[in-house]
Structures are given as structure tokens and as C-alpha cells.
Amino acid sequence: MKPTNEKIEHVTPSATPRRPRGRPACSDAGGADALLRSARGAFAKSGYEATSVREIARASGVDPALVAHHYGSKEALWIAVVDQIADEAAAMIDRTVALRAAATLGPRARVESAISAFIDQVFSNPDVGMFFSTAATETGERLDVLIERLVRPFHDAFVPLLADAIDAGALPRQDPQVMFMLLVNGISKTVSYSHVMSPLSSLPGRPKAFKQAVLTSALAMLG
């Protein structure tokens, strides 16, 4: 993917009422969600530069003018996709933050609960890992948006749990930042790219068993 020097623009068409960034002025929330999911899939498959609004509109079964009306630009549509993913992950991140104060759980059990919640989230939205893998090759402001809205919130919730468990001797001495990246990327990419695993294993075709296997392997990575 070629780096881009484009500036991120948040465009609000003058013909529509003011609205929150990245959200369409559309009464059909289901239609908006479907459009964003189509955009998510297109961006994940081809990357930002190679994806056109016309292609996304065609996949969604709507006129390209409707996409422009609701989002104003491809850049704003991409940001709306990131916001949609962040919204989907918000409850899981809140639960992870709350684990640090869970007096009934020990330091390692808190980490294991956080990993389990993350795996639930990944299996509920398996396309996110592929979108992230493609988007992470960006440079400049889009990469900044990706980090600040998707990576940092979970990082800031999960890494303290790892650090607490390491300090308590409940996990082997290791760098919590490296362990965070290994776990998050290993889990999300294993699930998102399960089609690569399918010729080698029957697990992707058995969702419950696959999910349990991912959890077992992720917990084993803790040491």
C-alpha cells in the first residue's frame, strides 16, 4: 500500500443537520450498519487506497450518491467504520477495566477473564482482525486514528492487568507490552484468517471447539 499524505476530513454536508462525527444522518440504523459493514469488508480486503465508494455502494445495494450524502467522503466513511468497531468493543473494554477492581479474582484470573472476554469479542466480529491487519499498514493520520480509537483503549485496560500479574509473580517475568501485542494479534488474526487454517484443521468448521482451542492456546501463552 502506498503511503498517503491526505489530511483526514470530517465532512458534514450543509443540507443535513449537524451530527456526531462518523455517523450518518439516516433514520434506518440497520441500513447504516449494513453499509458500514460492507465498507469494513471492502477496506479489509483491498485497503483504503484500492477501495472505491462505488464498490462499497455496489456491495451494499445503494446508490454511491447516498454514501456521499451520509458520509461526505471516503475518508469520513473509513473513520465511521473505525468508530463502529470501537462502539462494538466498548462494553468489552469496560468489563476489562472493571476487572482490576475485582476483589474476588486473583491477578492471573483477572488476566484470564480479560482474554476470555476478548476472544468472545473477536468471535462475534471476526472481520475486525482482517480490517485491522490491512489498516495497520497505513501511515500518518489514519494510523493515528486506528491506534487512538481501537488500540489504545484496550491497551490501557489490559496492560495494567498483565503488569499487576507479573509484579505479583502470577505470570512469568516478561514485557507486558510485548505480551499484549502477541495475544491481541495472535488471537484476532487466527480467527480472522481461519480460512487459511481450514485446509489444515477441521477446527474452523466447528466454532465452539475452535473458540475453546483459541482460549486454551492463548492462556498457555501466558506461561
N, C-alpha and C positions, 0 to 999 in steps of 0.2 A: 504494500500500500504506500502510495506516495504521501509524504508529509504535506500538510496544508497550512497555510498562513491565514486562512479565513478567520474573521472575528465572529464569535458567537453572537447572534442577534436574537432578541426576544421580540417578535413582531406581533403587535395587536392591531388587527385590521380596524380601520376607523369606522367601518359600517357595523361593527358588532360592539356590544357593551364590554367594558373593561372586565377582565377575568384573570384568575391566577395563572402564573407562568406555566406553560406547557399543557394547559387544559383546554379542550375545545368548547366553544360556545354551542353546545349541542345538547338537546333535551334527551336524546336517545343514548343513555350511558352505555348500553350494551353495544350499540353500533360503534361508539367511540372506542370502547375497549377492544372490539374486534379489529378495528382499524389499526390501533397501536400494536396489537399482537401480530398483525400482518407485517407491519413496518419492522417490528422486532425480528421476525423471521427473515425478512429480506436483508436487513442490516447485518444480521448474524451470518448469513450465507455469503454475501458479496462484499461486505464492508461499506462504509459510508460513501466513499467516492464513487464506487461502481453501482450504487443503488440509486434508482431514479424514483421520483414521486409518481410518475406514470406507472412504473412497475408495481409500486405499493398499492396504488389505486386499483389497478387491474386485479391484483390478488384479493383485494377487499371487495371488489364488485361495485366500486363507486367511481364517480367522475373525478379526474385529477383536480378539477376546479374546486370540488368540495374539500379536498385535502388542503389546498391553498387557502380556502376561505376559513377553515377552522384553525390552521396552524401557521399560515403565512409564509413559511419557508421550510425547506428540507432540514435545515439546522434546528429550527424550532420543533419539528416533528421528532428528530433524533433525541432532543432534550426531553420531550414529552415521554418517549419510550423509557429513558433513564428514570424519570420521575415515577412512571408506572411501576417499574421494577422496585424502586425504593419504597413506594407505598406498600407493595406486596410483602416486602421484607420487614416493615416497621414493627409489626406485632412480635415477630421472632426476635428482633433486636431488643425490644423492650423486655421480653422474657429473659434474654441473656443478661441484660443489665441487672435485673432483679435477682438473678442467681447469686450475685456477690454478697447479698444480704441474707441468703437462705441459711438460717442458723441450723436447720435440721440436716444439712448436707455438708460433708467434708470437702476440702479443697479439690480433690480429684473428682469426686462425684459431681461437683459443680461443672467442671470442665466436660465431663462425660455427658451431662444433661445438655450443655450448650451444643456439643457436637451432634447429639441426637436431634435437637431442635433444628439445627442447620440442615441435617440430612433430610428431615421432613420437608423443609422448605425447598430444597433442591429437587426432590422427587415431585413436589407439587408444581414446580415450574422448571422442568428440565431444559428448556430452551435458553435459560438465562446464562448458563455456563458457556454456551456457544456464542451468544451475543457478546459476552464479556471478553472471550478469547479474541474475537475479531476487533472489538472496540479498543482493547488494551494495546493494539499496535498503533493507535493514534498518537500524535504528538500535539503539544500546545494546549489550547484551551479545552478542547473536547476531552483530552486525557485528564485535565484538571477537574472537569465536571464529573467524569467517571470515578475518580478517586474520592472526591469530596462527598458525592451523593451515594455511592454504592460501597466503596471500600472502607473509608474511614469510620462510618457509623458502626459497622460490625467489628472492625478492628478495635475501636475504643471500648466496645462492650466485652469482647472476647479475650484480648491480650491480657488485661488485668487478671482474669481468671487463671490463665496459664501461668502468669508471673507469681500469683499467690500460691498455686500448687507447687511450683518449682521451689519457691522460698520455704514452703512447709515440708519439703522433702517428699511430697506425694507424687512428684514426677521427677525423672532424671534431670540433672543439671543440663540445660540447653538454652539456646536463644529463643525466647518466646515469639519474637517477630518471625524468625525462620519457620518455627513450628506452625504459626498461624498461616503463613503462605502455603506451606506444604499441605496442610489439612484442607484449607479452603479450595485451593486449586486442584488438589488431588481428588477431592470429593466431587466438586462441580464438573470437572472435565470427564471423570469416569462415567458419570451419569449422562452428561450431555452428548458424549461421543460413544454411547453404548452400542451404536450400530457397528463401530469398529471392533468391539468385543464379541458381537453376536456370532461371527463365523468360528470363534474360538471357544465359546462357552454358551451354555443354554440359559445362564442366569438372567440376561436382559429380557428374555421372554417370560420370565417368572418374577413379576415385580416385587412381591412380598419377600421372596427368597433373595432377590438381588439387593433390596434395601437392607435386609439383615446382614448380608455379606459385606456391604459397604460399611455399615456401622461397626461390625466386628473388626474389619481391617483398619478402620480409622482409629478405633480405640487401641488397637495393637501398636499403632504408630506412636502412641504416647510414651511407650516404654514401660 
